[in-house]
Amino acid sequence: MITDRTIPTRRSEFLAGAKDTLPMIIGAIPFGFIFGALAVNNGLTPAATAGMSLFVFAGSSQFIAAGLVKDGAAIAVIVVTTFIVNLRHALYSASLAPYLKHLPQRWLLPLGFMLTDETYAVVIRRLPQFDRTPHQQWYQLGSSLAMYVNWQICTWIGIAAGSAFTGAENWGLDFAMLVTFIGIVVPLLTTRPMILCAVVSSVTAILLDGMPNNLGLLIAAFLGIAAGVWAESATPIAHLSSSAPEGQN
Amino acid sequence: MDEILLIFGMTVVTFGARYPILALVGRMKLSPSVLRALRYVPPAVLSAIVAPALIAPNHQIAITPTNAYLIAGIVAIGIAAYRKNLMLTIGIGMIVFLVWRVIIGG
């Protein structure tokens, strides 16, 4: 909730975006270390390891790719797997699009390139709160760049440090992303359709956890959306307590 | 292995998932039913990430007191539901998680 009545500036939005992402930036640190070390250990050159973080910038798919490299998988297999693992980003981009559609491509290109789970979560929480500020894109840029720079540095440290950070996945920092997502999702669950959506998605994701390449996540997300839409059409009153992003800009 | 080809391919498909919808949507008119469906994306996707990570942190369902993810997750859900304060949820959730791991000797 924005209680401050002063008009946000580009700089203040940029810094707020970075600040709101901070818990998940800290949470990503050990995984950057581990990815850098693991990828080199699995046979990628340090340049390719750093290049993957620089150009692909998608943590879970980078881990899966590093594993497939070790198994000697064909490039086509790794690329197709990466596509499936990262398909959920299309949902994020569709979800953000109504808020960002007025922006020129010079904004959409970097914001799309750096779109991660973490940035999506903080931005989708913040965007509906914007009341005709011209600077909402700076908030997303701040979140994106903070995640991006952190991921590069942590990858390099992992490459340089090798096995020094073995066991970093057990530091407990992975919970930081989960608890942030909980803090973002739970307050959204104010209508029955929203609650049904979250329950259907959660249960499906748990049941399909064994599916490869995040496919369970993708199916769960679509079933959750379908359940929410269905429940909303079954109870028209739900429209009143929710606001579509059409009123923006 | 041709690493340049590998990274090029991964970059194209990842960017291909992230960017095109953002790039094209300005030229499309989104129907109200699509906009309505999109409002369910945040709870749907984020729940699908969180739920298995809490219930089955090692891809094995573990509904036990020794599962710190589950215990701290339940506490965090409770705080988020009653206080709706993100920083409070993160702070207390992390503390409960780390303390619980010490208690159970994890």
Chai-1 contact restraints between the chains, C-beta under 6 A:
chainA,res_idxA,chainB,res_idxB,connection_type,confidence,min_distance_angstrom,max_distance_angstrom,comment,restraint_id
A,P23,B,I90,contact,1.0,0.0,6.0,A-B,restraint_1
A,A48,B,E3,contact,1.0,0.0,6.0,A-B,restraint_2
A,G51,B,I7,contact,1.0,0.0,6.0,A-B,restraint_3
A,M52,B,I7,contact,1.0,0.0,6.0,A-B,restraint_4
A,F55,B,I7,contact,1.0,0.0,6.0,A-B,restraint_5
A,F55,B,T11,contact,1.0,0.0,6.0,A-B,restraint_6
A,V56,B,M10,contact,1.0,0.0,6.0,A-B,restraint_7
A,V56,B,T11,contact,1.0,0.0,6.0,A-B,restraint_8
A,V56,B,T14,contact,1.0,0.0,6.0,A-B,restraint_9
A,A58,B,T14,contact,1.0,0.0,6.0,A-B,restraint_10
A,I75,B,L5,contact,1.0,0.0,6.0,A-B,restraint_11
A,I75,B,L6,contact,1.0,0.0,6.0,A-B,restraint_12
A,V79,B,G9,contact,1.0,0.0,6.0,A-B,restraint_13
A,V79,B,M10,contact,1.0,0.0,6.0,A-B,restraint_14
A,V79,B,V13,contact,1.0,0.0,6.0,A-B,restraint_15
A,T82,B,M10,contact,1.0,0.0,6.0,A-B,restraint_16
A,T82,B,V13,contact,1.0,0.0,6.0,A-B,restraint_17
A,F83,B,V13,contact,1.0,0.0,6.0,A-B,restraint_18
A,N86,B,T14,contact,1.0,0.0,6.0,A-B,restraint_19
A,N86,B,A17,contact,1.0,0.0,6.0,A-B,restraint_20
A,L87,B,A17,contact,1.0,0.0,6.0,A-B,restraint_21
A,R88,B,V45,contact,1.0,0.0,6.0,A-B,restraint_22
A,H89,B,A17,contact,1.0,0.0,6.0,A-B,restraint_23
A,H89,B,R18,contact,1.0,0.0,6.0,A-B,restraint_24
A,A90,B,A17,contact,1.0,0.0,6.0,A-B,restraint_25
A,A90,B,I21,contact,1.0,0.0,6.0,A-B,restraint_26
A,L91,B,V41,contact,1.0,0.0,6.0,A-B,restraint_27
A,L91,B,V45,contact,1.0,0.0,6.0,A-B,restraint_28
A,S93,B,R18,contact,1.0,0.0,6.0,A-B,restraint_29
A,S93,B,I21,contact,1.0,0.0,6.0,A-B,restraint_30
A,S93,B,L22,contact,1.0,0.0,6.0,A-B,restraint_31
A,A94,B,I21,contact,1.0,0.0,6.0,A-B,restraint_32
A,A94,B,L38,contact,1.0,0.0,6.0,A-B,restraint_33
A,S95,B,L38,contact,1.0,0.0,6.0,A-B,restraint_34
A,S95,B,V41,contact,1.0,0.0,6.0,A-B,restraint_35
A,A97,B,I21,contact,1.0,0.0,6.0,A-B,restraint_36
A,A97,B,L22,contact,1.0,0.0,6.0,A-B,restraint_37
A,A97,B,V25,contact,1.0,0.0,6.0,A-B,restraint_38
A,K101,B,V25,contact,1.0,0.0,6.0,A-B,restraint_39
A,K101,B,G26,contact,1.0,0.0,6.0,A-B,restraint_40
A,L108,B,L22,contact,1.0,0.0,6.0,A-B,restraint_41
A,L108,B,A23,contact,1.0,0.0,6.0,A-B,restraint_42
A,G112,B,R18,contact,1.0,0.0,6.0,A-B,restraint_43
A,G112,B,Y19,contact,1.0,0.0,6.0,A-B,restraint_44
A,G112,B,L22,contact,1.0,0.0,6.0,A-B,restraint_45
A,L115,B,R18,contact,1.0,0.0,6.0,A-B,restraint_46
A,I124,B,P42,contact,1.0,0.0,6.0,A-B,restraint_47
A,G172,B,L98,contact,1.0,0.0,6.0,A-B,restraint_48
A,F175,B,F97,contact,1.0,0.0,6.0,A-B,restraint_49
A,L178,B,V50,contact,1.0,0.0,6.0,A-B,restraint_50
A,L178,B,A53,contact,1.0,0.0,6.0,A-B,restraint_51
A,V179,B,A76,contact,1.0,0.0,6.0,A-B,restraint_52
A,V179,B,I90,contact,1.0,0.0,6.0,A-B,restraint_53
A,V179,B,G93,contact,1.0,0.0,6.0,A-B,restraint_54
A,T180,B,I90,contact,1.0,0.0,6.0,A-B,restraint_55
A,F181,B,L46,contact,1.0,0.0,6.0,A-B,restraint_56
A,F181,B,V50,contact,1.0,0.0,6.0,A-B,restraint_57
A,I182,B,A76,contact,1.0,0.0,6.0,A-B,restraint_58
A,I182,B,I77,contact,1.0,0.0,6.0,A-B,restraint_59
A,I182,B,A80,contact,1.0,0.0,6.0,A-B,restraint_60
A,G183,B,A80,contact,1.0,0.0,6.0,A-B,restraint_61
A,G183,B,L86,contact,1.0,0.0,6.0,A-B,restraint_62
A,G183,B,T89,contact,1.0,0.0,6.0,A-B,restraint_63
A,G183,B,I90,contact,1.0,0.0,6.0,A-B,restraint_64
A,V185,B,P43,contact,1.0,0.0,6.0,A-B,restraint_65
A,V185,B,L46,contact,1.0,0.0,6.0,A-B,restraint_66
A,V186,B,I77,contact,1.0,0.0,6.0,A-B,restraint_67
A,V186,B,A80,contact,1.0,0.0,6.0,A-B,restraint_68
A,V186,B,A81,contact,1.0,0.0,6.0,A-B,restraint_69
A,P187,B,K84,contact,1.0,0.0,6.0,A-B,restraint_70
A,L188,B,P43,contact,1.0,0.0,6.0,A-B,restraint_71
A,M194,B,P43,contact,1.0,0.0,6.0,A-B,restraint_72
A,C197,B,Y40,contact,1.0,0.0,6.0,A-B,restraint_73
A,C197,B,P43,contact,1.0,0.0,6.0,A-B,restraint_74
A,C197,B,A44,contact,1.0,0.0,6.0,A-B,restraint_75
A,A198,B,P43,contact,1.0,0.0,6.0,A-B,restraint_76
A,A198,B,S47,contact,1.0,0.0,6.0,A-B,restraint_77
A,S201,B,A44,contact,1.0,0.0,6.0,A-B,restraint_78
A,S201,B,S47,contact,1.0,0.0,6.0,A-B,restraint_79
A,S201,B,A48,contact,1.0,0.0,6.0,A-B,restraint_80
A,S202,B,S47,contact,1.0,0.0,6.0,A-B,restraint_81
A,S202,B,A51,contact,1.0,0.0,6.0,A-B,restraint_82
A,A205,B,A48,contact,1.0,0.0,6.0,A-B,restraint_83
A,A205,B,A51,contact,1.0,0.0,6.0,A-B,restraint_84
A,A205,B,P52,contact,1.0,0.0,6.0,A-B,restraint_85
A,I206,B,A51,contact,1.0,0.0,6.0,A-B,restraint_86
A,I206,B,P52,contact,1.0,0.0,6.0,A-B,restraint_87
A,I206,B,I55,contact,1.0,0.0,6.0,A-B,restraint_88
A,D209,B,P52,contact,1.0,0.0,6.0,A-B,restraint_89
A,D209,B,A56,contact,1.0,0.0,6.0,A-B,restraint_90
A,D209,B,H59,contact,1.0,0.0,6.0,A-B,restraint_91
A,L217,B,A48,contact,1.0,0.0,6.0,A-B,restraint_92
A,A220,B,A48,contact,1.0,0.0,6.0,A-B,restraint_93
A,A221,B,A44,contact,1.0,0.0,6.0,A-B,restraint_94
A,A221,B,V45,contact,1.0,0.0,6.0,A-B,restraint_95
A,A221,B,A48,contact,1.0,0.0,6.0,A-B,restraint_96
A,G224,B,A44,contact,1.0,0.0,6.0,A-B,restraint_97
A,I225,B,A37,contact,1.0,0.0,6.0,A-B,restraint_98
A,I225,B,Y40,contact,1.0,0.0,6.0,A-B,restraint_99
A,I225,B,A44,contact,1.0,0.0,6.0,A-B,restraint_100
A,G228,B,Y40,contact,1.0,0.0,6.0,A-B,restraint_101
A,V229,B,A37,contact,1.0,0.0,6.0,A-B,restraint_102
A,A244,B,L35,contact,1.0,0.0,6.0,A-B,restraint_103
